[in-house]
Amino acid sequence: MQNIQSYVTQHKERFLKELIELLKIPSISADSTYKNDVLKTADEIKVSLEKAGCDHVEICKTEGYPIVYGEKIIDKDLPTILVYGHYDVQPPDPLNLWNSPPFEPVIKNTELHPEGAIFARGACDDKGQMYMHVKALEFMTSTNQLPCNVKFMIEGEEEVGSVNLSKFVKTHQEKLKNDVILISDTGMISKETPSITTGLRGLSYVEVEVTGPNRDLHSGLYGGAVANPINILAKMIASLHDENNHITIPGFYDKVEELSKAEREQMAKAPFSLENYKKALDIEAVYGEEGYTTNERNSIRPTLDVNGIWGGYTGEGAKTVIASKAYAKISMRLVPHQDWEEITQLFKKHFESIAPKGTRVKVTPHHGGQGYVTPIDSIGYRAASKAYKDTFGKDPIPQRSGGSIPIVALFEQELKSKTILMGFGLDSDAIHSPNEHFGIWNYLKGIETIPLFYKYFTDLSK
C-alpha cells in the first residue's frame, strides 16, 4: 500500500494523543463502581469509528455493557473482515505497585522500548491493540485504499468472561457475517521476531469457599479442637498438584492432546533465552510440570493456579482468631479438546470430595471458554504472514499462546469463520499486572501492518 509509513509518521503524535485520552478512562468491567466510565468508553469508541470512516456505527445494548458495532461496506461482492476487540480493562490492583497512576498515562523509555512506551492500564490489553485497527481503517479510508469491506465488534465485557457476547453473536449472525475475523489481543515473540498466534488455551475460573465453625473462634480456646478453614483450604489446594506438578483431579487429562515430537521440535525453533526469561521475572529457577519445557508448559499444557486466597484477620497488628470461612479464586488454563464446563464439574466434584469432616465446601463457577487452534494454510494466515513479511522483513513464526480468548471458539461455531490473531504486544508488557505498558514502536508498527492484511486477504480471495 502506498504512503502507509509516511502517513503513520505524519500523524504519530495525534495517534498517541488519542490513545492516551482513551486510556485515561477507567473502564473496569469487573467493578460496578466504574459503570459510567465503561459506558463513556463505549461512546468514545463509537465516535472514533465514525471519524475513521465507518458509514454506520451503533451502540448495541446487552444485559450488561454494550457492544460497539461499526461497518464500512464498499462492495458486497468483496470479502468482509470482522475486527473484534474490547474496550474494558482489568482492575489495576495492587495500586501500590504501580510506578505511576494506572489511569494517568505516561510515556517512559525502557530497555526494550528506547523510543518510549505508554504506561497505563489497558495500554496493551486491549485498548492500544484495538485502537490500531481504528487508525488502520482511518488510513485506508482517507487515502482511498480500503480494498474490501470491514465490520467492527468492540465489546465491554471481555475481562469478565464476555458474558453477553455469546447471545449477541447468536442473534446477529447476518449483521456479523464475514469471511475472516481479525483480532489483536495477543503478542509476538519480539520486535525482531514477529509471530502469529495459532492456538489459545481455554479457561475455567472458579471460586471456592471452605466453612468450618459457625463463627470466628478464639484460637486459644478452640485451637487444635476444630478444623481451621484456612489451614484446610491450604492443604486442599496443595493436594491439587503432585510431586511432578501434575494436576491430580481425576479425568483432568483425559482429552488433552499430546503433540507429536515433530510439532514440539517445530515449537522449539522459536527464539527463547531461559536466562533472559528468569532475569526479566527476577527468579532463580523456572517451575512447572515435569517433562516439558518452559514454552510448552505455558502454551500446550493445561494448568491450575490460585489467583487469590483470603480469610481471617489481615489487618494491622494481631488478632488471635480461627476464621469461620476461607476463600480462594482458582483458574485452570485448558488446551484444545478440553471442555471448560466438563473440567469445571470435574474440579467441583473432586474439591468437594477431599474436604475433611467438620468442614463444608462451596464451589462457584465464574466463567470459562474453549481453547482454539487455527490452521496455517488458510487464506487468512497466509495474508497475515505476507503482511508481517512486508513490515518486519522476515516471515512470522506460528506460535501457540498460553492466554485465553474464549470467544474465538464461539465465533467459529456460530459464524463459521476462522480467526487470525495478529498481536503486537510483548511478554514484558505486564498485562493484568501493575505497570502495564505498550511500546510506541509496537503501536505504530501494528497500524502499518494491519492495512497490508486487508490488501493480501483481498488479493488471495480472488
Residue pairs with C-beta under 8 A, 6 or more apart in sequence:
1 140
1 143
1 145
1 451
1 452
1 455
2 143
2 145
3 143
4 139
4 448
4 451
4 452
5 448
7 139
7 142
7 143
8 15
8 139
8 444
8 447
8 448
11 135
12 444
15 135
15 443
15 444
15 447
16 107
16 118
16 440
16 443
18 48
18 131
18 135
19 118
19 127
19 128
19 131
19 443
20 105
20 118
20 120
21 44
22 41
22 44
22 48
22 122
22 127
22 131
23 103
23 105
23 118
23 120
23 121
23 122
23 123
23 127
23 128
24 103
24 104
24 105
24 120
25 37
25 40
25 41
25 44
25 103
26 34
26 37
26 89
26 92
26 102
26 103
26 121
27 34
27 37
27 38
27 40
27 41
27 87
27 88
27 89
27 122
27 156
28 34
28 37
28 38
28 88
28 89
28 90
28 91
28 92
28 159
29 38
29 64
29 65
29 88
29 89
29 156
29 157
29 158
29 159
29 160
30 90
30 91
30 159
30 160
31 91
38 65
38 87
38 88
38 156
39 65
39 66
41 87
41 88
41 156
42 59
42 65
42 66
42 68
42 87
42 154
42 156
43 59
45 68
45 87
45 134
45 154
46 57
46 58
46 59
46 68
46 70
48 131
48 134
49 57
49 68
49 70
49 134
49 137
49 152
50 57
50 70
51 138
52 134
52 135
52 137
52 138
52 141
53 72
53 137
53 138
53 140
53 141
53 142
53 146
54 70
54 71
54 72
54 137
54 150
54 152
55 71
55 72
55 73
56 70
56 71
57 68
57 69
57 70
57 71
57 152
58 68
58 69
58 70
59 66
59 67
59 68
59 69
60 66
60 67
60 68
60 69
60 168
60 172
62 157
62 164
62 165
62 167
62 168
63 164
63 167
64 156
64 157
64 163
64 164
65 88
65 155
65 156
65 157
65 164
66 156
67 153
67 154
67 155
67 156
67 164
67 165
67 168
68 87
68 152
68 153
68 154
68 155
69 151
69 152
69 153
69 154
69 175
70 151
70 152
70 154
71 149
71 150
71 151
71 152
72 137
72 141
72 146
72 149
72 150
73 80
73 149
74 146
74 148
74 149
75 148
75 149
76 149
78 147
78 148
78 149
78 458
79 148
79 149
79 179
79 180
79 457
79 458
79 461
80 148
80 149
80 150
80 151
80 177
80 178
80 179
81 148
81 149
81 150
81 151
81 178
81 179
81 180
81 181
81 182
81 453
81 454
81 457
82 150
82 151
82 152
82 153
82 176
82 178
82 180
82 181
82 182
82 415
82 417
83 133
83 150
83 151
83 152
83 153
83 154
83 181
83 182
83 183
84 153
84 154
84 155
84 181
84 182
84 183
84 185
84 407
84 411
84 419
85 126
85 129
85 130
85 133
85 152
85 154
85 155
85 183
85 184
85 185
86 126
86 130
86 154
86 155
86 156
86 157
86 158
86 159
86 185
87 126
87 127
87 130
87 154
87 155
87 156
88 155
88 156
88 157
88 158
88 159
88 160
89 121
89 122
89 125
89 126
89 127
89 159
90 121
90 122
90 125
90 159
90 431
90 432
92 98
92 102
92 103
92 121
92 434
94 434
95 102
95 434
97 434
97 435
98 434
98 435
99 119
99 434
99 435
100 106
100 108
100 119
100 435
102 120
102 121
102 434
102 436
103 120
103 121
104 120
105 118
105 119
105 120
105 123
106 118
106 119
106 120
107 116
107 117
107 118
107 119
107 440
108 116
108 117
108 119
108 437
109 115
109 116
109 117
110 117
110 437
112 191
112 426
112 428
112 439
113 437
113 439
113 440
113 441
113 442
115 439
115 440
115 441
116 439
116 440
117 123
117 429
117 437
117 438
117 439
117 440
118 128
118 437
118 438
118 440
118 443
119 435
119 436
119 437
120 436
120 437
121 436
122 128
122 436
123 429
123 436
123 437
123 438
124 187
124 425
124 429
124 431
124 436
124 437
124 438
125 185
125 425
125 429
125 431
125 432
125 436
126 158
126 184
126 185
128 425
128 438
128 443
129 184
129 185
129 423
129 424
129 425
129 438
129 446
130 154
130 184
130 185
132 184
132 424
132 443
132 446
132 447
132 450
133 152
133 182
133 184
133 450
134 152
135 447
136 446
136 447
136 450
136 451
136 454
137 146
137 150
139 145
139 447
139 451
140 146
140 147
140 451
140 454
145 451
145 455
146 454
147 454
147 455
147 458
147 459
148 454
148 457
148 458
148 461
150 454
151 175
151 176
151 178
153 176
155 162
155 165
157 163
157 164
157 165
158 165
158 185
158 405
158 407
160 367
161 205
161 366
161 367
161 368
161 369
161 406
162 367
162 369
162 406
162 407
163 367
165 407
165 410
166 407
166 410
166 414
169 176
169 407
169 410
169 411
169 414
169 415
170 414
173 414
173 415
176 415
177 415
178 415
178 417
179 417
179 457
179 461
180 379
180 380
180 417
180 418
180 419
180 420
180 457
181 408
181 411
181 415
181 417
181 418
181 419
181 420
182 380
182 419
182 420
182 422
182 450
182 453
183 405
183 408
183 419
183 420
183 421
183 422
184 421
184 422
184 423
184 424
184 446
184 450
185 405
185 421
185 423
186 197
186 200
186 401
186 403
186 405
186 421
186 422
186 423
186 425
187 197
187 401
187 423
187 424
187 425
187 426
187 427
187 429
188 194
188 195
188 196
188 396
188 399
188 423
188 424
188 425
188 426
189 195
189 270
189 271
189 397
189 399
190 271
190 426
191 426
191 439
191 441
191 442
191 445
193 270
193 271
193 394
193 397
194 388
194 392
194 394
194 396
194 397
195 270
195 396
195 397
195 398
195 399
196 376
196 381
196 384
196 385
196 388
196 396
196 397
196 398
196 399
196 420
196 421
196 422
197 399
197 400
197 401
197 421
197 423
198 373
198 374
198 375
198 376
198 381
198 398
198 399
198 400
198 421
199 299
199 300
199 336
199 371
199 372
199 373
199 374
199 400
199 401
200 371
200 372
200 373
200 400
200 401
200 403
200 404
200 405
200 408
200 421
201 299
201 302
201 333
201 334
201 335
201 371
201 401
201 402
201 403
201 404
202 333
202 334
202 335
202 336
202 338
202 340
202 368
202 369
202 370
202 371
202 372
202 404
202 406
202 409
203 331
203 332
203 333
203 334
203 340
203 367
203 368
203 369
203 404
203 406
204 331
204 332
204 334
204 340
204 341
204 343
204 344
204 347
204 365
204 368
205 307
205 329
205 330
205 331
205 332
205 365
205 366
205 367
205 368
206 329
206 330
206 331
206 332
206 344
206 347
206 348
206 363
206 364
206 365
206 366
207 327
207 328
207 329
207 330
207 363
207 364
207 366
208 233
208 327
208 328
208 329
208 330
208 351
208 361
208 362
208 363
208 364
209 325
209 326
209 327
209 361
209 362
209 363
209 364
210 229
210 232
210 233
210 236
210 325
210 326
210 327
210 355
210 359
210 360
210 361
211 229
211 324
211 325
211 359
211 360
211 361
211 362
212 226
212 227
212 228
212 229
212 232
212 322
212 323
212 324
212 325
212 358
212 359
213 222
213 226
213 322
213 324
214 324
215 324
216 312
216 321
216 322
216 323
216 324
217 226
217 321
217 322
217 324
218 320
218 321
218 322
219 320
219 321
219 322
220 320
222 322
223 322
226 322
226 358
227 356
227 358
227 359
228 322
228 323
229 311
229 322
229 323
229 324
229 325
229 326
229 359
230 311
230 312
230 323
230 326
232 326
232 355
232 356
232 359
233 309
233 311
233 326
233 327
233 328
234 309
236 351
236 354
236 355
237 306
237 309
237 328
237 330
239 248
239 354
240 247
240 248
240 249
240 304
241 247
241 248
241 304
242 248
244 289
244 290
244 291
245 287
245 288
245 289
245 290
246 289
246 290
247 253
247 302
247 303
247 304
248 350
249 304
249 346
249 347
249 350
250 346
250 350
251 346
252 302
252 343
252 346
253 302
255 337
255 338
255 339
256 301
256 302
256 335
256 337
256 338
257 335
257 336
257 337
259 267
259 300
264 296
264 300
267 295
267 296
267 299
267 300
267 399
267 400
268 293
268 295
269 397
270 295
270 397
270 399
272 294
272 295
274 286
274 294
277 286
277 294
278 284
278 285
278 286
280 427
280 428
286 294
288 294
288 297
288 298
288 301
289 297
289 301
292 300
292 301
297 303
298 402
299 399
299 400
299 401
299 402
300 335
300 400
301 335
302 332
302 333
302 334
302 335
302 338
303 332
303 333
304 330
304 331
304 332
305 330
305 331
305 332
305 333
306 328
306 329
306 330
307 329
307 330
307 331
308 328
308 329
309 326
309 327
309 328
309 329
310 326
310 327
310 328
311 323
311 325
311 326
311 327
312 321
312 322
312 323
312 326
313 319
313 321
313 323
329 366
330 347
332 343
332 347
333 402
333 404
334 340
334 343
334 370
334 371
335 371
336 370
336 371
336 372
336 373
337 371
338 371
339 370
340 368
340 369
340 370
340 406
341 368
343 368
344 365
344 368
347 363
348 363
348 365
351 361
351 363
352 361
352 363
355 361
367 406
368 406
369 404
369 405
369 406
369 407
369 409
369 410
370 406
370 409
370 410
371 404
371 409
372 405
372 408
372 409
372 412
372 419
373 400
374 380
374 381
374 418
374 419
374 420
374 421
375 381
375 418
376 398
378 418
379 457
379 460
379 461
380 418
380 419
380 420
380 457
381 398
381 420
382 456
382 460
383 420
383 453
383 456
383 457
383 459
383 460
384 396
384 420
384 422
384 453
384 456
385 395
385 396
386 452
386 456
387 422
387 449
387 450
387 452
387 453
387 455
387 456
388 394
388 395
388 396
388 422
388 449
389 395
389 396
390 449
390 452
391 445
391 448
391 449
391 452
392 445
392 449
401 421
405 421
408 419
408 421
411 417
411 419
412 418
412 419
420 453
422 446
422 449
422 450
422 453
424 442
424 443
424 445
424 446
424 449
425 431
425 438
425 442
426 439
426 442
429 436
429 437
429 438
429 439
430 436
430 437
